[in-house]
Amino acid sequence: MPAAAWFTLIVSAVIIAITAVGLLRVIFHLRAIRSTLVSTTGGVQAVAQLTSTVPERLTSVNASLKPVRDFCETV
């Protein structure tokens, strides 16, 4: 095999090895980001649940307070 062919194989192997190491680093970074996003998503869902709107069952309270609201609008 000529020297140029060996050189081409060696350079190709080095390029493939460097690319593989880079891809492995990307995989590890994405795993770390995924775990962070999972915990962040849990926190956001907890905040959303704590700050949700008043349930529908309290419509009777709003109906009872309608005269008060009407009076306040006249003031």
mmJSON file of the N, C-alpha and C atoms, coordinates in Angstrom:
{"data_MODEL":{"atom_site":{
"group_PDB":["ATOM","ATOM","ATOM","ATOM","ATOM","ATOM","ATOM","ATOM","ATOM","ATOM","ATOM","ATOM","ATOM","ATOM","ATOM","ATOM","ATOM","ATOM","ATOM","ATOM","ATOM","ATOM","ATOM","ATOM","ATOM","ATOM","ATOM","ATOM","ATOM","ATOM","ATOM","ATOM","ATOM","ATOM","ATOM","ATOM","ATOM","ATOM","ATOM","ATOM","ATOM","ATOM","ATOM","ATOM","ATOM","ATOM","ATOM","ATOM","ATOM","ATOM","ATOM","ATOM","ATOM","ATOM","ATOM","ATOM","ATOM","ATOM","ATOM","ATOM","ATOM","ATOM","ATOM","ATOM","ATOM","ATOM","ATOM","ATOM","ATOM","ATOM","ATOM","ATOM","ATOM","ATOM","ATOM","ATOM","ATOM","ATOM","ATOM","ATOM","ATOM","ATOM","ATOM","ATOM","ATOM","ATOM","ATOM","ATOM","ATOM","ATOM","ATOM","ATOM","ATOM","ATOM","ATOM","ATOM","ATOM","ATOM","ATOM","ATOM","ATOM","ATOM","ATOM","ATOM","ATOM","ATOM","ATOM","ATOM","ATOM","ATOM","ATOM","ATOM","ATOM","ATOM","ATOM","ATOM","ATOM","ATOM","ATOM","ATOM","ATOM","ATOM","ATOM","ATOM","ATOM","ATOM","ATOM","ATOM","ATOM","ATOM","ATOM","ATOM","ATOM","ATOM","ATOM","ATOM","ATOM","ATOM","ATOM","ATOM","ATOM","ATOM","ATOM","ATOM","ATOM","ATOM","ATOM","ATOM","ATOM","ATOM","ATOM","ATOM","ATOM","ATOM","ATOM","ATOM","ATOM","ATOM","ATOM","ATOM","ATOM","ATOM","ATOM","ATOM","ATOM","ATOM","ATOM","ATOM","ATOM","ATOM","ATOM","ATOM","ATOM","ATOM","ATOM","ATOM","ATOM","ATOM","ATOM","ATOM","ATOM","ATOM","ATOM","ATOM","ATOM","ATOM","ATOM","ATOM","ATOM","ATOM","ATOM","ATOM","ATOM","ATOM","ATOM","ATOM","ATOM","ATOM","ATOM","ATOM","ATOM","ATOM","ATOM","ATOM","ATOM","ATOM","ATOM","ATOM","ATOM","ATOM","ATOM","ATOM","ATOM","ATOM","ATOM","ATOM","ATOM","ATOM","ATOM","ATOM","ATOM","ATOM","ATOM","ATOM","ATOM"],
"id":[1,2,3,4,5,6,7,8,9,10,11,12,13,14,15,16,17,18,19,20,21,22,23,24,25,26,27,28,29,30,31,32,33,34,35,36,37,38,39,40,41,42,43,44,45,46,47,48,49,50,51,52,53,54,55,56,57,58,59,60,61,62,63,64,65,66,67,68,69,70,71,72,73,74,75,76,77,78,79,80,81,82,83,84,85,86,87,88,89,90,91,92,93,94,95,96,97,98,99,100,101,102,103,104,105,106,107,108,109,110,111,112,113,114,115,116,117,118,119,120,121,122,123,124,125,126,127,128,129,130,131,132,133,134,135,136,137,138,139,140,141,142,143,144,145,146,147,148,149,150,151,152,153,154,155,156,157,158,159,160,161,162,163,164,165,166,167,168,169,170,171,172,173,174,175,176,177,178,179,180,181,182,183,184,185,186,187,188,189,190,191,192,193,194,195,196,197,198,199,200,201,202,203,204,205,206,207,208,209,210,211,212,213,214,215,216,217,218,219,220,221,222,223,224,225],
"type_symbol":["N","C","C","N","C","C","N","C","C","N","C","C","N","C","C","N","C","C","N","C","C","N","C","C","N","C","C","N","C","C","N","C","C","N","C","C","N","C","C","N","C","C","N","C","C","N","C","C","N","C","C","N","C","C","N","C","C","N","C","C","N","C","C","N","C","C","N","C","C","N","C","C","N","C","C","N","C","C","N","C","C","N","C","C","N","C","C","N","C","C","N","C","C","N","C","C","N","C","C","N","C","C","N","C","C","N","C","C","N","C","C","N","C","C","N","C","C","N","C","C","N","C","C","N","C","C","N","C","C","N","C","C","N","C","C","N","C","C","N","C","C","N","C","C","N","C","C","N","C","C","N","C","C","N","C","C","N","C","C","N","C","C","N","C","C","N","C","C","N","C","C","N","C","C","N","C","C","N","C","C","N","C","C","N","C","C","N","C","C","N","C","C","N","C","C","N","C","C","N","C","C","N","C","C","N","C","C","N","C","C","N","C","C","N","C","C","N","C","C","N","C","C","N","C","C"],
"label_atom_id":["N","CA","C","N","CA","C","N","CA","C","N","CA","C","N","CA","C","N","CA","C","N","CA","C","N","CA","C","N","CA","C","N","CA","C","N","CA","C","N","CA","C","N","CA","C","N","CA","C","N","CA","C","N","CA","C","N","CA","C","N","CA","C","N","CA","C","N","CA","C","N","CA","C","N","CA","C","N","CA","C","N","CA","C","N","CA","C","N","CA","C","N","CA","C","N","CA","C","N","CA","C","N","CA","C","N","CA","C","N","CA","C","N","CA","C","N","CA","C","N","CA","C","N","CA","C","N","CA","C","N","CA","C","N","CA","C","N","CA","C","N","CA","C","N","CA","C","N","CA","C","N","CA","C","N","CA","C","N","CA","C","N","CA","C","N","CA","C","N","CA","C","N","CA","C","N","CA","C","N","CA","C","N","CA","C","N","CA","C","N","CA","C","N","CA","C","N","CA","C","N","CA","C","N","CA","C","N","CA","C","N","CA","C","N","CA","C","N","CA","C","N","CA","C","N","CA","C","N","CA","C","N","CA","C","N","CA","C","N","CA","C","N","CA","C","N","CA","C","N","CA","C","N","CA","C","N","CA","C","N","CA","C"],
"label_alt_id":[null,null,null,null,null,null,null,null,null,null,null,null,null,null,null,null,null,null,null,null,null,null,null,null,null,null,null,null,null,null,null,null,null,null,null,null,null,null,null,null,null,null,null,null,null,null,null,null,null,null,null,null,null,null,null,null,null,null,null,null,null,null,null,null,null,null,null,null,null,null,null,null,null,null,null,null,null,null,null,null,null,null,null,null,null,null,null,null,null,null,null,null,null,null,null,null,null,null,null,null,null,null,null,null,null,null,null,null,null,null,null,null,null,null,null,null,null,null,null,null,null,null,null,null,null,null,null,null,null,null,null,null,null,null,null,null,null,null,null,null,null,null,null,null,null,null,null,null,null,null,null,null,null,null,null,null,null,null,null,null,null,null,null,null,null,null,null,null,null,null,null,null,null,null,null,null,null,null,null,null,null,null,null,null,null,null,null,null,null,null,null,null,null,null,null,null,null,null,null,null,null,null,null,null,null,null,null,null,null,null,null,null,null,null,null,null,null,null,null,null,null,null,null,null,null],
"label_comp_id":["MET","MET","MET","PRO","PRO","PRO","ALA","ALA","ALA","ALA","ALA","ALA","ALA","ALA","ALA","TRP","TRP","TRP","PHE","PHE","PHE","THR","THR","THR","LEU","LEU","LEU","ILE","ILE","ILE","VAL","VAL","VAL","SER","SER","SER","ALA","ALA","ALA","VAL","VAL","VAL","ILE","ILE","ILE","ILE","ILE","ILE","ALA","ALA","ALA","ILE","ILE","ILE","THR","THR","THR","ALA","ALA","ALA","VAL","VAL","VAL","GLY","GLY","GLY","LEU","LEU","LEU","LEU","LEU","LEU","ARG","ARG","ARG","VAL","VAL","VAL","ILE","ILE","ILE","PHE","PHE","PHE","HIS","HIS","HIS","LEU","LEU","LEU","ARG","ARG","ARG","ALA","ALA","ALA","ILE","ILE","ILE","ARG","ARG","ARG","SER","SER","SER","THR","THR","THR","LEU","LEU","LEU","VAL","VAL","VAL","SER","SER","SER","THR","THR","THR","THR","THR","THR","GLY","GLY","GLY","GLY","GLY","GLY","VAL","VAL","VAL","GLN","GLN","GLN","ALA","ALA","ALA","VAL","VAL","VAL","ALA","ALA","ALA","GLN","GLN","GLN","LEU","LEU","LEU","THR","THR","THR","SER","SER","SER","THR","THR","THR","VAL","VAL","VAL","PRO","PRO","PRO","GLU","GLU","GLU","ARG","ARG","ARG","LEU","LEU","LEU","THR","THR","THR","SER","SER","SER","VAL","VAL","VAL","ASN","ASN","ASN","ALA","ALA","ALA","SER","SER","SER","LEU","LEU","LEU","LYS","LYS","LYS","PRO","PRO","PRO","VAL","VAL","VAL","ARG","ARG","ARG","ASP","ASP","ASP","PHE","PHE","PHE","CYS","CYS","CYS","GLU","GLU","GLU","THR","THR","THR","VAL","VAL","VAL"],
"label_asym_id":["A","A","A","A","A","A","A","A","A","A","A","A","A","A","A","A","A","A","A","A","A","A","A","A","A","A","A","A","A","A","A","A","A","A","A","A","A","A","A","A","A","A","A","A","A","A","A","A","A","A","A","A","A","A","A","A","A","A","A","A","A","A","A","A","A","A","A","A","A","A","A","A","A","A","A","A","A","A","A","A","A","A","A","A","A","A","A","A","A","A","A","A","A","A","A","A","A","A","A","A","A","A","A","A","A","A","A","A","A","A","A","A","A","A","A","A","A","A","A","A","A","A","A","A","A","A","A","A","A","A","A","A","A","A","A","A","A","A","A","A","A","A","A","A","A","A","A","A","A","A","A","A","A","A","A","A","A","A","A","A","A","A","A","A","A","A","A","A","A","A","A","A","A","A","A","A","A","A","A","A","A","A","A","A","A","A","A","A","A","A","A","A","A","A","A","A","A","A","A","A","A","A","A","A","A","A","A","A","A","A","A","A","A","A","A","A","A","A","A","A","A","A","A","A","A"],
"label_entity_id":["1","1","1","1","1","1","1","1","1","1","1","1","1","1","1","1","1","1","1","1","1","1","1","1","1","1","1","1","1","1","1","1","1","1","1","1","1","1","1","1","1","1","1","1","1","1","1","1","1","1","1","1","1","1","1","1","1","1","1","1","1","1","1","1","1","1","1","1","1","1","1","1","1","1","1","1","1","1","1","1","1","1","1","1","1","1","1","1","1","1","1","1","1","1","1","1","1","1","1","1","1","1","1","1","1","1","1","1","1","1","1","1","1","1","1","1","1","1","1","1","1","1","1","1","1","1","1","1","1","1","1","1","1","1","1","1","1","1","1","1","1","1","1","1","1","1","1","1","1","1","1","1","1","1","1","1","1","1","1","1","1","1","1","1","1","1","1","1","1","1","1","1","1","1","1","1","1","1","1","1","1","1","1","1","1","1","1","1","1","1","1","1","1","1","1","1","1","1","1","1","1","1","1","1","1","1","1","1","1","1","1","1","1","1","1","1","1","1","1","1","1","1","1","1","1"],
"label_seq_id":[1,1,1,2,2,2,3,3,3,4,4,4,5,5,5,6,6,6,7,7,7,8,8,8,9,9,9,10,10,10,11,11,11,12,12,12,13,13,13,14,14,14,15,15,15,16,16,16,17,17,17,18,18,18,19,19,19,20,20,20,21,21,21,22,22,22,23,23,23,24,24,24,25,25,25,26,26,26,27,27,27,28,28,28,29,29,29,30,30,30,31,31,31,32,32,32,33,33,33,34,34,34,35,35,35,36,36,36,37,37,37,38,38,38,39,39,39,40,40,40,41,41,41,42,42,42,43,43,43,44,44,44,45,45,45,46,46,46,47,47,47,48,48,48,49,49,49,50,50,50,51,51,51,52,52,52,53,53,53,54,54,54,55,55,55,56,56,56,57,57,57,58,58,58,59,59,59,60,60,60,61,61,61,62,62,62,63,63,63,64,64,64,65,65,65,66,66,66,67,67,67,68,68,68,69,69,69,70,70,70,71,71,71,72,72,72,73,73,73,74,74,74,75,75,75],
"pdbx_PDB_ins_code":[null,null,null,null,null,null,null,null,null,null,null,null,null,null,null,null,null,null,null,null,null,null,null,null,null,null,null,null,null,null,null,null,null,null,null,null,null,null,null,null,null,null,null,null,null,null,null,null,null,null,null,null,null,null,null,null,null,null,null,null,null,null,null,null,null,null,null,null,null,null,null,null,null,null,null,null,null,null,null,null,null,null,null,null,null,null,null,null,null,null,null,null,null,null,null,null,null,null,null,null,null,null,null,null,null,null,null,null,null,null,null,null,null,null,null,null,null,null,null,null,null,null,null,null,null,null,null,null,null,null,null,null,null,null,null,null,null,null,null,null,null,null,null,null,null,null,null,null,null,null,null,null,null,null,null,null,null,null,null,null,null,null,null,null,null,null,null,null,null,null,null,null,null,null,null,null,null,null,null,null,null,null,null,null,null,null,null,null,null,null,null,null,null,null,null,null,null,null,null,null,null,null,null,null,null,null,null,null,null,null,null,null,null,null,null,null,null,null,null,null,null,null,null,null,null],
"Cartn_x":[0.857,0.0,0.902,0.606,1.461,1.348,2.321,2.392,1.214,0.778,-0.345,-1.618,-1.798,-2.975,-2.926,-1.752,-1.607,-1.866,-1.316,-1.51,-2.997,-3.693,-5.126,-5.9,-5.56,-6.235,-5.98,-4.75,-4.409,-5.135,-5.135,-5.818,-7.322,-7.876,-9.305,-9.639,-8.789,-9.02,-8.952,-8.007,-7.891,-9.124,-9.581,-10.773,-11.997,-12.148,-13.284,-13.206,-12.019,-11.866,-12.21,-11.74,-12.032,-13.537,-14.164,-15.601,-16.373,-15.937,-16.605,-16.503,-15.332,-15.164,-16.061,-16.143,-17.022,-18.477,-18.887,-20.277,-20.574,-19.623,-19.817,-19.96,-19.173,-19.297,-20.666,-21.164,-22.495,-23.556,-23.414,-24.376,-24.386,-23.214,-23.157,-23.717,-23.455,-24.016,-25.534,-26.051,-27.501,-28.166,-27.516,-28.063,-28.127,-27.084,-27.081,-28.177,-28.331,-29.374,-30.754,-30.918,-32.218,-32.592,-31.647,-31.965,-32.31,-31.622,-31.935,-33.321,-33.652,-34.965,-36.088,-35.84,-36.869,-37.18,-36.148,-36.393,-37.019,-36.617,-37.205,-38.672,-38.995,-40.379,-41.242,-40.726,-41.47,-41.739,-40.754,-40.936,-41.949,-41.9,-42.853,-44.265,-44.425,-45.761,-46.284,-45.41,-45.845,-46.294,-45.549,-45.929,-47.244,-47.405,-48.651,-49.841,-49.651,-50.74,-51.073,-50.059,-50.305,-50.928,-50.703,-51.234,-52.393,-53.027,-54.145,-55.34,-56.3,-57.471,-58.373,-59.306,-60.255,-61.143,-61.412,-62.228,-63.638,-64.266,-65.621,-66.645,-66.377,-67.374,-67.618,-66.797,-66.977,-67.841,-68.533,-69.4,-70.538,-70.967,-72.041,-71.562,-70.288,-69.747,-69.734,-69.342,-69.35,-70.764,-71.727,-73.123,-73.616,-73.191,-73.601,-72.979,-71.811,-71.135,-71.501,-72.387,-72.781,-73.392,-74.261,-74.776,-73.658,-72.676,-71.561,-70.801,-70.547,-69.829,-70.633,-71.934,-72.783,-72.756,-72.792,-72.73,-71.4,-70.31,-68.986,-68.842,-69.489,-69.421,-70.175,-71.16,-71.922,-71.211,-70.252,-69.58,-68.613],
"Cartn_y":[-1.173,0.0,1.234,2.195,3.386,4.243,5.079,5.932,6.912,7.359,8.308,7.655,6.375,5.665,5.513,5.186,5.086,6.437,7.47,8.811,9.178,8.855,9.139,8.37,7.103,6.307,6.855,7.26,7.791,9.113,9.995,11.286,11.065,10.133,9.829,9.297,8.412,7.859,8.951,9.872,10.975,11.86,12.179,13.028,12.333,11.046,10.299,10.218,10.022,9.949,11.287,12.374,13.701,13.978,13.609,13.803,12.964,11.73,10.858,11.43,11.931,12.535,13.759,14.572,15.741,15.352,14.318,13.868,13.288,12.585,12.072,13.218,14.266,15.43,16.075,16.163,16.728,15.873,14.552,13.653,13.875,13.983,14.183,15.546,16.568,17.888,17.875,17.204,17.143,16.365,15.335,14.611,15.509,16.299,17.211,18.261,18.774,19.776,19.161,17.907,17.251,17.128,16.742,16.612,17.971,19.012,20.357,20.787,20.495,20.874,20.109,18.862,18.083,18.713,19.102,19.726,21.106,21.843,23.159,23.03,22.038,21.827,21.487,20.676,20.356,21.593,22.47,23.715,24.633,24.722,25.571,25.027,23.717,23.138,23.379,23.339,23.612,25.058,25.985,27.396,27.611,26.975,27.119,26.594,25.512,24.953,25.861,26.437,27.311,28.637,29.083,30.373,30.231,29.085,28.878,29.731,29.825,30.658,30.012,30.791,30.31,29.255,28.17,27.112,27.582,26.836,27.171,27.077,26.315,26.116,27.378,28.397,29.624,30.654,30.236,31.181,31.669,30.851,31.293,32.447,32.442,33.555,34.819,34.692,35.859,36.381,35.48,35.909,36.606,36.133,36.765,38.147,38.346,39.638,40.627,40.234,41.138,42.433,42.431,43.705,44.618,44.043,44.847,45.466,44.686,45.196,46.315,46.113,47.14,48.42,48.287,49.478,50.204,49.422,50.053,50.783,50.297,50.975,52.299,52.432,53.678,54.746,54.342,55.315,56.141],
"Cartn_z":[0.0,0.0,0.0,-0.873,-0.937,0.331,0.525,1.714,1.759,0.611,0.574,1.091,0.805,1.292,2.801,3.345,4.807,5.466,4.869,5.421,5.418,4.329,4.233,5.298,5.512,6.537,7.94,8.211,9.539,9.787,8.793,8.946,9.105,8.343,8.463,9.853,10.375,11.713,12.775,12.642,13.606,13.549,12.35,12.204,12.79,12.52,13.053,14.57,15.123,16.584,17.239,16.665,17.222,17.149,16.045,15.897,16.909,17.126,18.093,19.503,19.874,21.2,21.338,20.295,20.329,20.483,19.766,19.878,21.257,21.831,23.194,24.195,24.021,24.908,24.769,23.531,23.301,23.985,23.889,24.535,26.041,26.656,28.106,28.512,27.715,28.017,27.888,26.864,26.691,27.814,28.325,29.472,30.701,30.922,32.065,31.913,30.713,30.456,30.657,30.233,30.39,31.859,32.701,34.123,34.727,34.291,34.778,34.314,33.063,32.546,33.223,33.569,34.263,35.615,36.35,37.653,37.491,36.467,36.221,35.832,35.01,34.608,35.814,36.717,37.935,38.764,38.876,39.616,38.963,37.656,36.935,37.08,37.023,37.202,38.609,39.6,40.969,41.11,40.521,40.577,39.84,38.688,37.928,38.722,39.426,40.222,41.405,42.033,43.185,42.792,41.569,41.131,40.16,40.151,39.225,39.647,38.754,39.013,40.057,40.546,41.54,40.882,41.563,40.959,40.627,39.766,39.32,40.435,41.469,42.523,43.348,43.162,43.933,43.203,42.182,41.464,42.352,43.311,44.209,45.083,45.456,46.243,45.399,44.149,43.272,43.07,42.962,42.802,44.058,45.226,46.484,46.646,46.064,46.204,45.099,44.204,43.124,43.646,44.664,45.159,45.701,46.336,46.838,45.693,44.64,43.482,42.801,42.685,42.083,42.903,44.228,45.086,44.93,44.857,44.718,43.405,42.377,41.079,41.089,41.937,41.997,42.801,43.617,44.493,43.722],
"occupancy":[1.0,1.0,1.0,1.0,1.0,1.0,1.0,1.0,1.0,1.0,1.0,1.0,1.0,1.0,1.0,1.0,1.0,1.0,1.0,1.0,1.0,1.0,1.0,1.0,1.0,1.0,1.0,1.0,1.0,1.0,1.0,1.0,1.0,1.0,1.0,1.0,1.0,1.0,1.0,1.0,1.0,1.0,1.0,1.0,1.0,1.0,1.0,1.0,1.0,1.0,1.0,1.0,1.0,1.0,1.0,1.0,1.0,1.0,1.0,1.0,1.0,1.0,1.0,1.0,1.0,1.0,1.0,1.0,1.0,1.0,1.0,1.0,1.0,1.0,1.0,1.0,1.0,1.0,1.0,1.0,1.0,1.0,1.0,1.0,1.0,1.0,1.0,1.0,1.0,1.0,1.0,1.0,1.0,1.0,1.0,1.0,1.0,1.0,1.0,1.0,1.0,1.0,1.0,1.0,1.0,1.0,1.0,1.0,1.0,1.0,1.0,1.0,1.0,1.0,1.0,1.0,1.0,1.0,1.0,1.0,1.0,1.0,1.0,1.0,1.0,1.0,1.0,1.0,1.0,1.0,1.0,1.0,1.0,1.0,1.0,1.0,1.0,1.0,1.0,1.0,1.0,1.0,1.0,1.0,1.0,1.0,1.0,1.0,1.0,1.0,1.0,1.0,1.0,1.0,1.0,1.0,1.0,1.0,1.0,1.0,1.0,1.0,1.0,1.0,1.0,1.0,1.0,1.0,1.0,1.0,1.0,1.0,1.0,1.0,1.0,1.0,1.0,1.0,1.0,1.0,1.0,1.0,1.0,1.0,1.0,1.0,1.0,1.0,1.0,1.0,1.0,1.0,1.0,1.0,1.0,1.0,1.0,1.0,1.0,1.0,1.0,1.0,1.0,1.0,1.0,1.0,1.0,1.0,1.0,1.0,1.0,1.0,1.0,1.0,1.0,1.0,1.0,1.0,1.0,1.0,1.0,1.0,1.0,1.0,1.0],
"B_iso_or_equiv":[0.0,0.0,0.0,0.0,0.0,0.0,0.0,0.0,0.0,0.0,0.0,0.0,0.0,0.0,0.0,0.0,0.0,0.0,0.0,0.0,0.0,0.0,0.0,0.0,0.0,0.0,0.0,0.0,0.0,0.0,0.0,0.0,0.0,0.0,0.0,0.0,0.0,0.0,0.0,0.0,0.0,0.0,0.0,0.0,0.0,0.0,0.0,0.0,0.0,0.0,0.0,0.0,0.0,0.0,0.0,0.0,0.0,0.0,0.0,0.0,0.0,0.0,0.0,0.0,0.0,0.0,0.0,0.0,0.0,0.0,0.0,0.0,0.0,0.0,0.0,0.0,0.0,0.0,0.0,0.0,0.0,0.0,0.0,0.0,0.0,0.0,0.0,0.0,0.0,0.0,0.0,0.0,0.0,0.0,0.0,0.0,0.0,0.0,0.0,0.0,0.0,0.0,0.0,0.0,0.0,0.0,0.0,0.0,0.0,0.0,0.0,0.0,0.0,0.0,0.0,0.0,0.0,0.0,0.0,0.0,0.0,0.0,0.0,0.0,0.0,0.0,0.0,0.0,0.0,0.0,0.0,0.0,0.0,0.0,0.0,0.0,0.0,0.0,0.0,0.0,0.0,0.0,0.0,0.0,0.0,0.0,0.0,0.0,0.0,0.0,0.0,0.0,0.0,0.0,0.0,0.0,0.0,0.0,0.0,0.0,0.0,0.0,0.0,0.0,0.0,0.0,0.0,0.0,0.0,0.0,0.0,0.0,0.0,0.0,0.0,0.0,0.0,0.0,0.0,0.0,0.0,0.0,0.0,0.0,0.0,0.0,0.0,0.0,0.0,0.0,0.0,0.0,0.0,0.0,0.0,0.0,0.0,0.0,0.0,0.0,0.0,0.0,0.0,0.0,0.0,0.0,0.0,0.0,0.0,0.0,0.0,0.0,0.0,0.0,0.0,0.0,0.0,0.0,0.0,0.0,0.0,0.0,0.0,0.0,0.0],
"pdbx_formal_charge":[null,null,null,null,null,null,null,null,null,null,null,null,null,null,null,null,null,null,null,null,null,null,null,null,null,null,null,null,null,null,null,null,null,null,null,null,null,null,null,null,null,null,null,null,null,null,null,null,null,null,null,null,null,null,null,null,null,null,null,null,null,null,null,null,null,null,null,null,null,null,null,null,null,null,null,null,null,null,null,null,null,null,null,null,null,null,null,null,null,null,null,null,null,null,null,null,null,null,null,null,null,null,null,null,null,null,null,null,null,null,null,null,null,null,null,null,null,null,null,null,null,null,null,null,null,null,null,null,null,null,null,null,null,null,null,null,null,null,null,null,null,null,null,null,null,null,null,null,null,null,null,null,null,null,null,null,null,null,null,null,null,null,null,null,null,null,null,null,null,null,null,null,null,null,null,null,null,null,null,null,null,null,null,null,null,null,null,null,null,null,null,null,null,null,null,null,null,null,null,null,null,null,null,null,null,null,null,null,null,null,null,null,null,null,null,null,null,null,null,null,null,null,null,null,null],
"auth_seq_id":[1,1,1,2,2,2,3,3,3,4,4,4,5,5,5,6,6,6,7,7,7,8,8,8,9,9,9,10,10,10,11,11,11,12,12,12,13,13,13,14,14,14,15,15,15,16,16,16,17,17,17,18,18,18,19,19,19,20,20,20,21,21,21,22,22,22,23,23,23,24,24,24,25,25,25,26,26,26,27,27,27,28,28,28,29,29,29,30,30,30,31,31,31,32,32,32,33,33,33,34,34,34,35,35,35,36,36,36,37,37,37,38,38,38,39,39,39,40,40,40,41,41,41,42,42,42,43,43,43,44,44,44,45,45,45,46,46,46,47,47,47,48,48,48,49,49,49,50,50,50,51,51,51,52,52,52,53,53,53,54,54,54,55,55,55,56,56,56,57,57,57,58,58,58,59,59,59,60,60,60,61,61,61,62,62,62,63,63,63,64,64,64,65,65,65,66,66,66,67,67,67,68,68,68,69,69,69,70,70,70,71,71,71,72,72,72,73,73,73,74,74,74,75,75,75],
"auth_comp_id":["MET","MET","MET","PRO","PRO","PRO","ALA","ALA","ALA","ALA","ALA","ALA","ALA","ALA","ALA","TRP","TRP","TRP","PHE","PHE","PHE","THR","THR","THR","LEU","LEU","LEU","ILE","ILE","ILE","VAL","VAL","VAL","SER","SER","SER","ALA","ALA","ALA","VAL","VAL","VAL","ILE","ILE","ILE","ILE","ILE","ILE","ALA","ALA","ALA","ILE","ILE","ILE","THR","THR","THR","ALA","ALA","ALA","VAL","VAL","VAL","GLY","GLY","GLY","LEU","LEU","LEU","LEU","LEU","LEU","ARG","ARG","ARG","VAL","VAL","VAL","ILE","ILE","ILE","PHE","PHE","PHE","HIS","HIS","HIS","LEU","LEU","LEU","ARG","ARG","ARG","ALA","ALA","ALA","ILE","ILE","ILE","ARG","ARG","ARG","SER","SER","SER","THR","THR","THR","LEU","LEU","LEU","VAL","VAL","VAL","SER","SER","SER","THR","THR","THR","THR","THR","THR","GLY","GLY","GLY","GLY","GLY","GLY","VAL","VAL","VAL","GLN","GLN","GLN","ALA","ALA","ALA","VAL","VAL","VAL","ALA","ALA","ALA","GLN","GLN","GLN","LEU","LEU","LEU","THR","THR","THR","SER","SER","SER","THR","THR","THR","VAL","VAL","VAL","PRO","PRO","PRO","GLU","GLU","GLU","ARG","ARG","ARG","LEU","LEU","LEU","THR","THR","THR","SER","SER","SER","VAL","VAL","VAL","ASN","ASN","ASN","ALA","ALA","ALA","SER","SER","SER","LEU","LEU","LEU","LYS","LYS","LYS","PRO","PRO","PRO","VAL","VAL","VAL","ARG","ARG","ARG","ASP","ASP","ASP","PHE","PHE","PHE","CYS","CYS","CYS","GLU","GLU","GLU","THR","THR","THR","VAL","VAL","VAL"],
"auth_asym_id":["A","A","A","A","A","A","A","A","A","A","A","A","A","A","A","A","A","A","A","A","A","A","A","A","A","A","A","A","A","A","A","A","A","A","A","A","A","A","A","A","A","A","A","A","A","A","A","A","A","A","A","A","A","A","A","A","A","A","A","A","A","A","A","A","A","A","A","A","A","A","A","A","A","A","A","A","A","A","A","A","A","A","A","A","A","A","A","A","A","A","A","A","A","A","A","A","A","A","A","A","A","A","A","A","A","A","A","A","A","A","A","A","A","A","A","A","A","A","A","A","A","A","A","A","A","A","A","A","A","A","A","A","A","A","A","A","A","A","A","A","A","A","A","A","A","A","A","A","A","A","A","A","A","A","A","A","A","A","A","A","A","A","A","A","A","A","A","A","A","A","A","A","A","A","A","A","A","A","A","A","A","A","A","A","A","A","A","A","A","A","A","A","A","A","A","A","A","A","A","A","A","A","A","A","A","A","A","A","A","A","A","A","A","A","A","A","A","A","A","A","A","A","A","A","A"],
"auth_atom_id":["N","CA","C","N","CA","C","N","CA","C","N","CA","C","N","CA","C","N","CA","C","N","CA","C","N","CA","C","N","CA","C","N","CA","C","N","CA","C","N","CA","C","N","CA","C","N","CA","C","N","CA","C","N","CA","C","N","CA","C","N","CA","C","N","CA","C","N","CA","C","N","CA","C","N","CA","C","N","CA","C","N","CA","C","N","CA","C","N","CA","C","N","CA","C","N","CA","C","N","CA","C","N","CA","C","N","CA","C","N","CA","C","N","CA","C","N","CA","C","N","CA","C","N","CA","C","N","CA","C","N","CA","C","N","CA","C","N","CA","C","N","CA","C","N","CA","C","N","CA","C","N","CA","C","N","CA","C","N","CA","C","N","CA","C","N","CA","C","N","CA","C","N","CA","C","N","CA","C","N","CA","C","N","CA","C","N","CA","C","N","CA","C","N","CA","C","N","CA","C","N","CA","C","N","CA","C","N","CA","C","N","CA","C","N","CA","C","N","CA","C","N","CA","C","N","CA","C","N","CA","C","N","CA","C","N","CA","C","N","CA","C","N","CA","C","N","CA","C","N","CA","C","N","CA","C","N","CA","C","N","CA","C"],
"pdbx_PDB_model_num":[1,1,1,1,1,1,1,1,1,1,1,1,1,1,1,1,1,1,1,1,1,1,1,1,1,1,1,1,1,1,1,1,1,1,1,1,1,1,1,1,1,1,1,1,1,1,1,1,1,1,1,1,1,1,1,1,1,1,1,1,1,1,1,1,1,1,1,1,1,1,1,1,1,1,1,1,1,1,1,1,1,1,1,1,1,1,1,1,1,1,1,1,1,1,1,1,1,1,1,1,1,1,1,1,1,1,1,1,1,1,1,1,1,1,1,1,1,1,1,1,1,1,1,1,1,1,1,1,1,1,1,1,1,1,1,1,1,1,1,1,1,1,1,1,1,1,1,1,1,1,1,1,1,1,1,1,1,1,1,1,1,1,1,1,1,1,1,1,1,1,1,1,1,1,1,1,1,1,1,1,1,1,1,1,1,1,1,1,1,1,1,1,1,1,1,1,1,1,1,1,1,1,1,1,1,1,1,1,1,1,1,1,1,1,1,1,1,1,1,1,1,1,1,1,1]
}}}
